[in-house]
Amino acid sequence: MKVKCPDCKEIAELADDFSFVKCSKCSFDMTYGDYVKYIAYKDARYKDILSDYK
Ligand SMILES: [Zn+2]
């Protein structure tokens, strides 16, 4: 399954059994659990950055 790489925004590969996410464009390689946490962390930071510019 294809997912978006949180680091380089290219297409990353999610294993069919949801065990890991790997990106061939950069060195991103995480378990799916860590990937979800990483996305949430980046998203939270992004929202923080936006709110600073209000
Ligand atoms: Zn990547």
N, CA, C, O and the ligand as a Tripos MOL2 file, in Angstrom:
@<TRIPOS>MOLECULE
protein
  217   215    55     0     0
PROTEIN
NO_CHARGES

@<TRIPOS>ATOM
      1 N           0.8530   -1.1910    0.0000 N.3       1 MET1
      2 CA          0.0000    0.0000    0.0000 C.3       1 MET1
      3 C           0.8890    1.2420    0.0000 C.2       1 MET1
      4 O           1.9260    1.2850    0.6620 O.2       1 MET1
      5 N           0.4490    2.2640   -0.7710 N.am      2 LYS2
      6 CA          1.2420    3.4860   -0.8560 C.3       2 LYS2
      7 C           0.7680    4.5000    0.1860 C.2       2 LYS2
      8 O          -0.4300    4.7090    0.3790 O.2       2 LYS2
      9 N           1.7250    5.1090    0.8390 N.am      3 VAL3
     10 CA          1.4180    6.1810    1.7840 C.3       3 VAL3
     11 C           2.3830    7.3280    1.5020 C.2       3 VAL3
     12 O           3.3570    7.1590    0.7680 O.2       3 VAL3
     13 N           2.1170    8.4690    2.0720 N.am      4 LYS4
     14 CA          2.9830    9.6250    1.8610 C.3       4 LYS4
     15 C           4.1220    9.5920    2.8650 C.2       4 LYS4
     16 O           3.9100    9.3890    4.0610 O.2       4 LYS4
     17 N           5.3200    9.7920    2.3650 N.am      5 CYS5
     18 CA          6.4660    9.8590    3.2610 C.3       5 CYS5
     19 C           6.4260   11.1920    4.0160 C.2       5 CYS5
     20 O           6.3370   12.2500    3.3930 O.2       5 CYS5
     21 N           6.4900   11.1500    5.3320 N.am      6 PRO6
     22 CA          6.4280   12.3810    6.1070 C.3       6 PRO6
     23 C           7.6910   13.2340    5.9850 C.2       6 PRO6
     24 O           7.6640   14.4220    6.3060 O.2       6 PRO6
     25 N           8.7920   12.6450    5.5270 N.am      7 ASP7
     26 CA         10.0460   13.4030    5.4430 C.3       7 ASP7
     27 C          10.2120   14.0870    4.0910 C.2       7 ASP7
     28 O          10.4460   15.2940    4.0350 O.2       7 ASP7
     29 N          10.0920   13.3260    2.9950 N.am      8 CYS8
     30 CA         10.3620   13.9120    1.6790 C.3       8 CYS8
     31 C           9.0990   14.0980    0.8520 C.2       8 CYS8
     32 O           9.1700   14.6050   -0.2680 O.2       8 CYS8
     33 N           7.9430   13.6990    1.3780 N.am      9 LYS9
     34 CA          6.6360   13.8660    0.7100 C.3       9 LYS9
     35 C           6.4960   13.0240   -0.5490 C.2       9 LYS9
     36 O           5.5720   13.2270   -1.3360 O.2       9 LYS9
     37 N           7.4040   12.0890   -0.7390 N.am     10 GLU10
     38 CA          7.2790   11.1770   -1.8730 C.3      10 GLU10
     39 C           6.4320    9.9760   -1.4380 C.2      10 GLU10
     40 O           5.9230    9.9270   -0.3180 O.2      10 GLU10
     41 N           6.2950    9.0110   -2.3530 N.am     11 ILE11
     42 CA          5.4870    7.8370   -2.0570 C.3      11 ILE11
     43 C           6.3150    6.8220   -1.2690 C.2      11 ILE11
     44 O           7.3810    6.3870   -1.7040 O.2      11 ILE11
     45 N           5.8020    6.4660   -0.1190 N.am     12 ALA12
     46 CA          6.4340    5.4310    0.6870 C.3      12 ALA12
     47 C           5.5730    4.1770    0.6410 C.2      12 ALA12
     48 O           4.4020    4.2290    0.2660 O.2      12 ALA12
     49 N           6.1510    3.0760    1.0180 N.am     13 GLU13
     50 CA          5.4660    1.7950    0.9650 C.3      13 GLU13
     51 C           5.0760    1.3350    2.3690 C.2      13 GLU13
     52 O           5.9180    1.2310    3.2600 O.2      13 GLU13
     53 N           3.7980    1.0640    2.5440 N.am     14 LEU14
     54 CA          3.3150    0.4670    3.7970 C.3      14 LEU14
     55 C           3.1480   -1.0250    3.5610 C.2      14 LEU14
     56 O           2.4720   -1.4460    2.6220 O.2      14 LEU14
     57 N           3.7650   -1.8100    4.4130 N.am     15 ALA15
     58 CA          3.6670   -3.2680    4.2830 C.3      15 ALA15
     59 C           2.2130   -3.7140    4.3830 C.2      15 ALA15
     60 O           1.4240   -3.1150    5.1130 O.2      15 ALA15
     61 N           1.8640   -4.7600    3.6540 N.am     16 ASP16
     62 CA          0.4850   -5.2530    3.6160 C.3      16 ASP16
     63 C          -0.0210   -5.6390    5.0000 C.2      16 ASP16
     64 O          -1.2190   -5.5570    5.2690 O.2      16 ASP16
     65 N           0.8690   -6.0510    5.8630 N.am     17 ASP17
     66 CA          0.4550   -6.4350    7.2260 C.3      17 ASP17
     67 C           0.6400   -5.2810    8.2180 C.2      17 ASP17
     68 O           0.5970   -5.4860    9.4310 O.2      17 ASP17
     69 N           0.8470   -4.0650    7.6900 N.am     18 PHE18
     70 CA          0.9700   -2.8580    8.5170 C.3      18 PHE18
     71 C           2.1450   -2.9420    9.4960 C.2      18 PHE18
     72 O           2.1050   -2.3360   10.5670 O.2      18 PHE18
     73 N           3.1730   -3.6820    9.1360 N.am     19 SER19
     74 CA          4.2860   -3.8550   10.0780 C.3      19 SER19
     75 C           5.3160   -2.7380    9.9640 C.2      19 SER19
     76 O           5.9740   -2.4020   10.9490 O.2      19 SER19
     77 N           5.4640   -2.1590    8.7710 N.am     20 PHE20
     78 CA          6.4680   -1.1070    8.6310 C.3      20 PHE20
     79 C           6.1220   -0.1710    7.4870 C.2      20 PHE20
     80 O           5.3050   -0.5000    6.6270 O.2      20 PHE20
     81 N           6.7470    0.9950    7.4840 N.am     21 VAL21
     82 CA          6.6540    1.9560    6.3820 C.3      21 VAL21
     83 C           8.0700    2.2580    5.9180 C.2      21 VAL21
     84 O           8.9380    2.5940    6.7240 O.2      21 VAL21
     85 N           8.2980    2.1380    4.6160 N.am     22 LYS22
     86 CA          9.6250    2.3970    4.0730 C.3      22 LYS22
     87 C           9.5180    3.3140    2.8750 C.2      22 LYS22
     88 O           8.6140    3.1730    2.0520 O.2      22 LYS22
     89 N          10.4480    4.2580    2.7800 N.am     23 CYS23
     90 CA         10.5080    5.1620    1.6410 C.3      23 CYS23
     91 C          11.7730    4.8740    0.8550 C.2      23 CYS23
     92 O          12.8580    4.7780    1.4300 O.2      23 CYS23
     93 N          11.6380    4.7340   -0.4700 N.am     24 SER24
     94 CA         12.8160    4.4580   -1.2960 C.3      24 SER24
     95 C          13.5190    5.7410   -1.7110 C.2      24 SER24
     96 O          14.6550    5.6970   -2.1830 O.2      24 SER24
     97 N          12.8560    6.8940   -1.5410 N.am     25 LYS25
     98 CA         13.4540    8.1730   -1.9450 C.3      25 LYS25
     99 C          14.4070    8.7130   -0.8800 C.2      25 LYS25
    100 O          15.4140    9.3400   -1.2090 O.2      25 LYS25
    101 N          14.0970    8.4740    0.3790 N.am     26 CYS26
    102 CA         14.9850    8.8990    1.4490 C.3      26 CYS26
    103 C          15.1890    7.6880    2.3600 C.2      26 CYS26
    104 O          14.8150    6.5740    1.9940 O.2      26 CYS26
    105 N          15.7510    7.8820    3.4900 N.am     27 SER27
    106 CA         16.0820    6.7370    4.3390 C.3      27 SER27
    107 C          15.0010    6.4600    5.3720 C.2      27 SER27
    108 O          15.2490    5.7630    6.3560 O.2      27 SER27
    109 N          13.7900    7.0040    5.1560 N.am     28 PHE28
    110 CA         12.7130    6.7940    6.1240 C.3      28 PHE28
    111 C          12.3710    5.3160    6.2270 C.2      28 PHE28
    112 O          12.1200    4.6570    5.2170 O.2      28 PHE28
    113 N          12.3620    4.8000    7.4420 N.am     29 ASP29
    114 CA         12.0920    3.3830    7.6810 C.3      29 ASP29
    115 C          11.6440    3.2450    9.1270 C.2      29 ASP29
    116 O          12.4590    3.3410   10.0450 O.2      29 ASP29
    117 N          10.3490    3.0180    9.3340 N.am     30 MET30
    118 CA          9.8000    2.9570   10.6970 C.3      30 MET30
    119 C           8.7550    1.8620   10.7590 C.2      30 MET30
    120 O           8.2250    1.4300    9.7350 O.2      30 MET30
    121 N           8.4680    1.4190   11.9670 N.am     31 THR31
    122 CA          7.3130    0.5420   12.1470 C.3      31 THR31
    123 C           6.0590    1.3830   11.9310 C.2      31 THR31
    124 O           6.1150    2.6090   12.0310 O.2      31 THR31
    125 N           4.9530    0.7550   11.6410 N.am     32 TYR32
    126 CA          3.7300    1.5120   11.3830 C.3      32 TYR32
    127 C           3.3140    2.3050   12.6150 C.2      32 TYR32
    128 O           2.8430    3.4370   12.4980 O.2      32 TYR32
    129 N           3.4850    1.7190   13.7900 N.am     33 GLY33
    130 CA          3.1470    2.4220   15.0320 C.3      33 GLY33
    131 C           3.9490    3.7010   15.1960 C.2      33 GLY33
    132 O           3.4070    4.7390   15.5740 O.2      33 GLY33
    133 N           5.2480    3.6220   14.9090 N.am     34 ASP34
    134 CA          6.1090    4.8020   15.0040 C.3      34 ASP34
    135 C           5.7580    5.8140   13.9140 C.2      34 ASP34
    136 O           5.8010    7.0230   14.1410 O.2      34 ASP34
    137 N           5.4140    5.3140   12.7410 N.am     35 TYR35
    138 CA          5.0300    6.1880   11.6230 C.3      35 TYR35
    139 C           3.8270    7.0450   12.0160 C.2      35 TYR35
    140 O           3.8180    8.2540   11.7870 O.2      35 TYR35
    141 N           2.8090    6.4100   12.6110 N.am     36 VAL36
    142 CA          1.5970    7.1350   13.0200 C.3      36 VAL36
    143 C           1.9410    8.1990   14.0580 C.2      36 VAL36
    144 O           1.4530    9.3260   13.9860 O.2      36 VAL36
    145 N           2.7810    7.8360   15.0160 N.am     37 LYS37
    146 CA          3.2010    8.8040   16.0430 C.3      37 LYS37
    147 C           3.9950    9.9440   15.4120 C.2      37 LYS37
    148 O           3.8280   11.1060   15.7820 O.2      37 LYS37
    149 N           4.8540    9.6030   14.4630 N.am     38 TYR38
    150 CA          5.6960   10.5990   13.7860 C.3      38 TYR38
    151 C           4.8330   11.5860   13.0120 C.2      38 TYR38
    152 O           5.0690   12.7930   13.0610 O.2      38 TYR38
    153 N           3.8300   11.0730   12.2950 N.am     39 ILE39
    154 CA          2.8830   11.9250   11.5530 C.3      39 ILE39
    155 C           2.1670   12.8640   12.5240 C.2      39 ILE39
    156 O           2.0670   14.0650   12.2750 O.2      39 ILE39
    157 N           1.6730   12.3140   13.6210 N.am     40 ALA40
    158 CA          0.9330   13.1100   14.5950 C.3      40 ALA40
    159 C           1.8290   14.1940   15.1830 C.2      40 ALA40
    160 O           1.3920   15.3270   15.3860 O.2      40 ALA40
    161 N           3.0790   13.8430   15.4540 N.am     41 TYR41
    162 CA          4.0350   14.7850   16.0070 C.3      41 TYR41
    163 C           4.3150   15.9130   15.0180 C.2      41 TYR41
    164 O           4.3100   17.0870   15.3870 O.2      41 TYR41
    165 N           4.5610   15.5470   13.7580 N.am     42 LYS42
    166 CA          4.8440   16.5590   12.7370 C.3      42 LYS42
    167 C           3.6340   17.4520   12.5340 C.2      42 LYS42
    168 O           3.7680   18.6690   12.4070 O.2      42 LYS42
    169 N           2.4520   16.8480   12.5030 N.am     43 ASP43
    170 CA          1.2230   17.5950   12.2930 C.3      43 ASP43
    171 C           1.0050   18.5860   13.4310 C.2      43 ASP43
    172 O           0.6150   19.7280   13.1910 O.2      43 ASP43
    173 N           1.2510   18.1650   14.6430 N.am     44 ALA44
    174 CA          1.0810   19.0360   15.8040 C.3      44 ALA44
    175 C           2.0520   20.2090   15.7230 C.2      44 ALA44
    176 O           1.6860   21.3490   16.0060 O.2      44 ALA44
    177 N           3.2820   19.9230   15.3380 N.am     45 ARG45
    178 CA          4.2690   21.0020   15.1890 C.3      45 ARG45
    179 C           3.8550   21.9590   14.0950 C.2      45 ARG45
    180 O           3.9980   23.1710   14.2520 O.2      45 ARG45
    181 N           3.3440   21.4430   12.9850 N.am     46 TYR46
    182 CA          2.9160   22.2720   11.8740 C.3      46 TYR46
    183 C           1.8040   23.2100   12.3260 C.2      46 TYR46
    184 O           1.8140   24.3940   11.9900 O.2      46 TYR46
    185 N           0.8460   22.6860   13.0850 N.am     47 LYS47
    186 CA         -0.2560   23.5130   13.5770 C.3      47 LYS47
    187 C           0.2670   24.5850   14.5360 C.2      47 LYS47
    188 O          -0.2020   25.7230   14.5220 O.2      47 LYS47
    189 N           1.2470   24.2080   15.3700 N.am     48 ASP48
    190 CA          1.8500   25.1810   16.2760 C.3      48 ASP48
    191 C           2.4930   26.3290   15.5040 C.2      48 ASP48
    192 O           2.3650   27.4980   15.8650 O.2      48 ASP48
    193 N           3.1900   25.9570   14.4270 N.am     49 ILE49
    194 CA          3.8750   26.9640   13.6130 C.3      49 ILE49
    195 C           2.8420   27.9080   12.9990 C.2      49 ILE49
    196 O           3.0250   29.1250   13.0120 O.2      49 ILE49
    197 N           1.7560   27.3450   12.4610 N.am     50 LEU50
    198 CA          0.7240   28.1770   11.8500 C.3      50 LEU50
    199 C           0.1090   29.1320   12.8780 C.2      50 LEU50
    200 O          -0.1240   30.3040   12.5830 O.2      50 LEU50
    201 N          -0.1500   28.6220   14.0800 N.am     51 SER51
    202 CA         -0.8140   29.4600   15.0690 C.3      51 SER51
    203 C           0.0920   30.6130   15.5060 C.2      51 SER51
    204 O          -0.3940   31.6370   15.9840 O.2      51 SER51
    205 N           1.4110   30.4470   15.3410 N.am     52 ASP52
    206 CA          2.3310   31.5260   15.6820 C.3      52 ASP52
    207 C           2.1760   32.7260   14.7590 C.2      52 ASP52
    208 O           2.5630   33.8380   15.1180 O.2      52 ASP52
    209 N           1.6120   32.5110   13.5720 N.am     53 TYR53
    210 CA          1.5290   33.5800   12.5850 C.3      53 TYR53
    211 C           0.1490   34.2360   12.5300 C.2      53 TYR53
    212 O          -0.1400   35.0050   11.6140 O.2      53 TYR53
    213 N          -0.6750   33.9400   13.4810 N.am     54 LYS54
    214 CA         -2.0140   34.5580   13.4820 C.3      54 LYS54
    215 C          -1.9250   36.0270   13.8480 C.2      54 LYS54
    216 O          -2.9460   36.7130   13.9000 O.2      54 LYS54
    217 ZN         10.9650    9.7810    1.9880 Zn       55 ZN55
@<TRIPOS>BOND
     1     1     2 1
     2     2     3 1
     3     3     4 2
     4     3     5 am
     5     5     6 1
     6     6     7 1
     7     7     8 2
     8     7     9 am
     9     9    10 1
    10    10    11 1
    11    11    12 2
    12    11    13 am
    13    13    14 1
    14    14    15 1
    15    15    16 2
    16    15    17 am
    17    17    18 1
    18    18    19 1
    19    19    20 2
    20    19    21 am
    21    21    22 1
    22    22    23 1
    23    23    24 2
    24    23    25 am
    25    25    26 1
    26    26    27 1
    27    27    28 2
    28    27    29 am
    29    29    30 1
    30    30    31 1
    31    31    32 2
    32    31    33 am
    33    33    34 1
    34    34    35 1
    35    35    36 2
    36    35    37 am
    37    37    38 1
    38    38    39 1
    39    39    40 2
    40    39    41 am
    41    41    42 1
    42    42    43 1
    43    43    44 2
    44    43    45 am
    45    45    46 1
    46    46    47 1
    47    47    48 2
    48    47    49 am
    49    49    50 1
    50    50    51 1
    51    51    52 2
    52    51    53 am
    53    53    54 1
    54    54    55 1
    55    55    56 2
    56    55    57 am
    57    57    58 1
    58    58    59 1
    59    59    60 2
    60    59    61 am
    61    61    62 1
    62    62    63 1
    63    63    64 2
    64    63    65 am
    65    65    66 1
    66    66    67 1
    67    67    68 2
    68    67    69 am
    69    69    70 1
    70    70    71 1
    71    71    72 2
    72    71    73 am
    73    73    74 1
    74    74    75 1
    75    75    76 2
    76    75    77 am
    77    77    78 1
    78    78    79 1
    79    79    80 2
    80    79    81 am
    81    81    82 1
    82    82    83 1
    83    83    84 2
    84    83    85 am
    85    85    86 1
    86    86    87 1
    87    87    88 2
    88    87    89 am
    89    89    90 1
    90    90    91 1
    91    91    92 2
    92    91    93 am
    93    93    94 1
    94    94    95 1
    95    95    96 2
    96    95    97 am
    97    97    98 1
    98    98    99 1
    99    99   100 2
   100    99   101 am
   101   101   102 1
   102   102   103 1
   103   103   104 2
   104   103   105 am
   105   105   106 1
   106   106   107 1
   107   107   108 2
   108   107   109 am
   109   109   110 1
   110   110   111 1
   111   111   112 2
   112   111   113 am
   113   113   114 1
   114   114   115 1
   115   115   116 2
   116   115   117 am
   117   117   118 1
   118   118   119 1
   119   119   120 2
   120   119   121 am
   121   121   122 1
   122   122   123 1
   123   123   124 2
   124   123   125 am
   125   125   126 1
   126   126   127 1
   127   127   128 2
   128   127   129 am
   129   129   130 1
   130   130   131 1
   131   131   132 2
   132   131   133 am
   133   133   134 1
   134   134   135 1
   135   135   136 2
   136   135   137 am
   137   137   138 1
   138   138   139 1
   139   139   140 2
   140   139   141 am
   141   141   142 1
   142   142   143 1
   143   143   144 2
   144   143   145 am
   145   145   146 1
   146   146   147 1
   147   147   148 2
   148   147   149 am
   149   149   150 1
   150   150   151 1
   151   151   152 2
   152   151   153 am
   153   153   154 1
   154   154   155 1
   155   155   156 2
   156   155   157 am
   157   157   158 1
   158   158   159 1
   159   159   160 2
   160   159   161 am
   161   161   162 1
   162   162   163 1
   163   163   164 2
   164   163   165 am
   165   165   166 1
   166   166   167 1
   167   167   168 2
   168   167   169 am
   169   169   170 1
   170   170   171 1
   171   171   172 2
   172   171   173 am
   173   173   174 1
   174   174   175 1
   175   175   176 2
   176   175   177 am
   177   177   178 1
   178   178   179 1
   179   179   180 2
   180   179   181 am
   181   181   182 1
   182   182   183 1
   183   183   184 2
   184   183   185 am
   185   185   186 1
   186   186   187 1
   187   187   188 2
   188   187   189 am
   189   189   190 1
   190   190   191 1
   191   191   192 2
   192   191   193 am
   193   193   194 1
   194   194   195 1
   195   195   196 2
   196   195   197 am
   197   197   198 1
   198   198   199 1
   199   199   200 2
   200   199   201 am
   201   201   202 1
   202   202   203 1
   203   203   204 2
   204   203   205 am
   205   205   206 1
   206   206   207 1
   207   207   208 2
   208   207   209 am
   209   209   210 1
   210   210   211 1
   211   211   212 2
   212   211   213 am
   213   213   214 1
   214   214   215 1
   215   215   216 2
@<TRIPOS>SUBSTRUCTURE
     1 MET1         2 RESIDUE 1 A MET
     2 LYS2         6 RESIDUE 1 A LYS
     3 VAL3        10 RESIDUE 1 A VAL
     4 LYS4        14 RESIDUE 1 A LYS
     5 CYS5        18 RESIDUE 1 A CYS
     6 PRO6        22 RESIDUE 1 A PRO
     7 ASP7        26 RESIDUE 1 A ASP
     8 CYS8        30 RESIDUE 1 A CYS
     9 LYS9        34 RESIDUE 1 A LYS
    10 GLU10       38 RESIDUE 1 A GLU
    11 ILE11       42 RESIDUE 1 A ILE
    12 ALA12       46 RESIDUE 1 A ALA
    13 GLU13       50 RESIDUE 1 A GLU
    14 LEU14       54 RESIDUE 1 A LEU
    15 ALA15       58 RESIDUE 1 A ALA
    16 ASP16       62 RESIDUE 1 A ASP
    17 ASP17       66 RESIDUE 1 A ASP
    18 PHE18       70 RESIDUE 1 A PHE
    19 SER19       74 RESIDUE 1 A SER
    20 PHE20       78 RESIDUE 1 A PHE
    21 VAL21       82 RESIDUE 1 A VAL
    22 LYS22       86 RESIDUE 1 A LYS
    23 CYS23       90 RESIDUE 1 A CYS
    24 SER24       94 RESIDUE 1 A SER
    25 LYS25       98 RESIDUE 1 A LYS
    26 CYS26      102 RESIDUE 1 A CYS
    27 SER27      106 RESIDUE 1 A SER
    28 PHE28      110 RESIDUE 1 A PHE
    29 ASP29      114 RESIDUE 1 A ASP
    30 MET30      118 RESIDUE 1 A MET
    31 THR31      122 RESIDUE 1 A THR
    32 TYR32      126 RESIDUE 1 A TYR
    33 GLY33      130 RESIDUE 1 A GLY
    34 ASP34      134 RESIDUE 1 A ASP
    35 TYR35      138 RESIDUE 1 A TYR
    36 VAL36      142 RESIDUE 1 A VAL
    37 LYS37      146 RESIDUE 1 A LYS
    38 TYR38      150 RESIDUE 1 A TYR
    39 ILE39      154 RESIDUE 1 A ILE
    40 ALA40      158 RESIDUE 1 A ALA
    41 TYR41      162 RESIDUE 1 A TYR
    42 LYS42      166 RESIDUE 1 A LYS
    43 ASP43      170 RESIDUE 1 A ASP
    44 ALA44      174 RESIDUE 1 A ALA
    45 ARG45      178 RESIDUE 1 A ARG
    46 TYR46      182 RESIDUE 1 A TYR
    47 LYS47      186 RESIDUE 1 A LYS
    48 ASP48      190 RESIDUE 1 A ASP
    49 ILE49      194 RESIDUE 1 A ILE
    50 LEU50      198 RESIDUE 1 A LEU
    51 SER51      202 RESIDUE 1 A SER
    52 ASP52      206 RESIDUE 1 A ASP
    53 TYR53      210 RESIDUE 1 A TYR
    54 LYS54      214 RESIDUE 1 A LYS
    55 ZN55       217 GROUP 0 **** ****
